[in-house]
Every structure is written in C-alpha cells, then in structure tokens.
Amino acid sequence: MSRPGWRDRIEAARTQREATSRVRVRRSVTHRDGARCLVDGRSLLNFCGNDYLGLSQHFAVVGALQDAASREGAGGIGSHLVCGHHQVHDALEREVADWLGTPRALLFGSGYLANLAVVQALLGDEDVCVQDRLNHASLIDAARLAGCRLRRYPHGDAEGAIRQLRGMPEGAAMLATDGVFSMDGDIAPLRELALVARVQKALLYVDDAHGIGVVGPDGRGSVAASKLGPNDVPLQLATLGKALGGYGAVVAGDADLIQHLSETARTYIYTTALPPPQAAASLAAVKLARAEHWRRSKLDELVGRFRDRAQRAGLELMDSQTPIQPVICGDDDTALAMAAGLEQAGYWVAAIRPPTVPEGRARLRVTLSALHGVADVDGLVDAMAKARERVRLGLVETARREAVLAR
Ligand SMILES: *Cc1c(COP(=O)(O)O)cnc(C)c1O
C-alpha cells in the first residue's frame, strides 16, 4: 500500500508555507477599547477590524446583550426548527426586513453559513452558479457544496457574466456577487448585473457583508445604493459581525425564497440557533445603524481624508470609496515588512497576501471606523510613508515578519 502518511503530508505543507513565507500566525488581544487594542503588552491603534460604525462596544448594544443573557441564558439550546427559535430572532428578522425594504428575512449563525445555505438550497447538479472572480471564499465554497457548476467572470465585468450565463443555457442559474468587495473595497456594478440576471433568468444574489450599515441611504447597503430592490435582487446577505458589531447574518428578500431556505437549507436546519443575547445585541445595533447617520458621515470624512493624504504621500491606492482602503505593496515581503514597521509605530494593519489576493498584488488592507479620529488617520498615513522608506532602505528587521498577522 502506498497511502501517504498524514504527518508527512502536513509537514510538507508546512515546509512549503515556510519556504514561501506564508506561515500564518494568530495574535491574542488582551484588551480592546474602541479603536485601541492591547496586543502582546503593546497598545496598537486598530486599522484592520470590521467594526465600521463602532457599534461593537456601544452601551446600548452591550446592554441589550447583557439583559438578554441574564433573562434567557447564554446558549441557543436547539436548532430553529426544533426548540431554538426565540421571539428575539423574529424581532431581529422583522427589523432587518423593514430596514432593507424586503418582504422577509432569515437569521443564520454566520455569513459563511448563510452563503452555503443560499446556494445549496437553490442549486443542484444540473445548475450553474456564475460568480465574480473576486467573490468571498464562502461563496466559492457554497457552489462546491451545492454540487452545481461554478463559472467565474473577470472582476466587475457584467459582459463576462452574461457570456458565462449564455454558455450554460440549461438548468437553473444564480448570479452571485459581493456587494462591496472585501479585499478591494469597490462596489459591484449591480445595475448592470441586475439587467444581465433578468435577461438570463438568473437569480441575482448579493453578499453585502461589507456594505450593510456603511453604504447607501440609511446604511441599507449596496443594493439600495444602486437604487435596486427585491424585484431585481431577490436575495441579499447582511452580516451582523461587521458594521453591526455582533455575530451572525441575515438573508433578506423574496418571501417564497426565504420560506424555502428556512425549510430546506442544511446550514439552517442542522445547526444551533444563534444565542438570543447575540440576536438582542444585533437588534439594538440595527436600530442605531438606521438612525445614527453621523457614523456614516464620519466614515465618509475619514475615507476622503485618508485617500487625499495617502495619494499625496505617493502610496498606491485602489479605486475604493468605502472604508476598505487597500494600499498596494506588490510582493509579499514588502507588504509584511511594512506591516511590521507600522506595528513598531503603534498601528495594527493587516498584510494580505496570495492566495487571498492575486500574486504580485500583496497589500496592506486598511479599514477605517467611525471610532477613528482625523489625527489617527493622519498619523497612520505618516507612519505608512515612513515604513515604506525604511523598507526601501532595508531597515526593517525580517525576523519580525513572521509575527505579523496575515489573513
Ligand atoms: C466576512 C464575510 C463573509 C462571512 O461572514 P461571517 O459572518 O464572518 O461568517 C461572507 N462574505 C463576505 C463578502 C465577507 O466579507
């Protein structure tokens, strides 16, 4: 028998990661207070989180979580279809449906699980899922789990999407895209994609994990920002772990589709319901996100300021108007060394390397939050310009590179 041994196999993979400096390390946060984190005994200003609106530590959000926990306990205790479905889940689903202007909404354990649910419940072997090349990993995995055919088109290319759909005229079709792209920060051409979907009788599904709360009128996300509604986009994903500062996700859209998901999606049925305190926290967060427009205005101001200063400092930005502001470094080592230099200066920024992004496009993924101040942003840009100089001159210690957290 020539079956490979498990230990040899993972050892070889590890050696490979080391050789290409793609070892991944976690960092432990000992305390977090607003945009500041205590990491390995050092206070860092966080520019890599997704708490865009700064709601995760809001007193009303934390208060709702504590109240629900003291009344209802910590856990979900069962799946939704058995005994885990709670009134607070209903209230949250209704609030999100009302916010997004959709007939119904359904709560999931996470955005990852929700994406698996949508594709698996609606597509089978004979069907096709057409996706943007830069879609989130969970959408790619969703198509694999569904067993359908997966076809990808070049980033943001509606022509490419229609070509892929035309090539697969049999079977049901879904056109799935991120609303705001997680690594580039740009917004999908949703009006064009809606037209493509209509012509090709494909179901348009928008994963708006990074758009909800942040873009569009009242923070209703990239679908609303594109002036589209549930007729054009029958299903969309809002996650609760990013701008809403909690955990979990909601799929919102057409009532019949939502009903179908609730009775057939494996990642809805065979998993424990989101703990009621988490649902209560998200309910409070959605209310704040809808009402407190100043959080979005502040983000807009910070985005404009960051772009302006970074451009003047000669940093290479991407075409993004959202709080996701990648700074292109090129090769992996430059990205890692710059992240290490920034950490020494007190800034926590994620270096994102292949395979998460294409080869040669390693970057620092800066994310802005309403928790930041203008002085924080100015300080970051200065530190980036300095870090780049130090890297050019070869002054950043390479030994520290391994310690840099990379996604
Ligand atoms: C974060 C993210 C997800 C996964 O959501 P979780 O709730 O963290 O599981 C899905 N899609 C996109 C585009 C994301 O950025």
The ligand as an SDF file (V2000), in Angstrom:
LIG
                    3D

 15 15  0  0  0  0  0  0  0  0999 V2000
  -16.9460   38.2590    6.2680 C   0  0  0  0  0  0  0  0  0  0  0  0
  -17.6220   37.8370    5.0200 C   0  0  0  0  0  0  0  0  0  0  0  0
  -18.4620   36.7210    4.9810 C   0  0  0  0  0  0  0  0  0  0  0  0
  -18.5860   35.7850    6.1480 C   0  0  0  0  0  0  0  0  0  0  0  0
  -19.3580   36.3500    7.1600 O   0  0  0  0  0  0  0  0  0  0  0  0
  -19.1820   35.8030    8.6540 P   0  0  0  0  0  0  0  0  0  0  0  0
  -20.4030   36.2730    9.3460 O   0  0  0  0  0  0  0  0  0  0  0  0
  -17.9240   36.3930    9.1600 O   0  0  0  0  0  0  0  0  0  0  0  0
  -19.1200   34.3120    8.5530 O   0  0  0  0  0  0  0  0  0  0  0  0
  -19.1340   36.4480    3.8220 C   0  0  0  0  0  0  0  0  0  0  0  0
  -18.9870   37.2190    2.7340 N   0  0  0  0  0  0  0  0  0  0  0  0
  -18.1750   38.2850    2.7200 C   0  0  0  0  0  0  0  0  0  0  0  0
  -18.0440   39.1050    1.4770 C   0  0  0  0  0  0  0  0  0  0  0  0
  -17.4640   38.6230    3.8600 C   0  0  0  0  0  0  0  0  0  0  0  0
  -16.6270   39.6560    3.8540 O   0  0  0  0  0  0  0  0  0  0  0  0
  1  2  1  0
  2  3  1  0
  2 14  2  0
  3  4  1  0
  3 10  2  0
  4  5  1  0
  5  6  1  0
  6  7  2  0
  6  8  1  0
  6  9  1  0
 10 11  1  0
 11 12  2  0
 12 13  1  0
 12 14  1  0
 14 15  1  0
M  END
$$$$
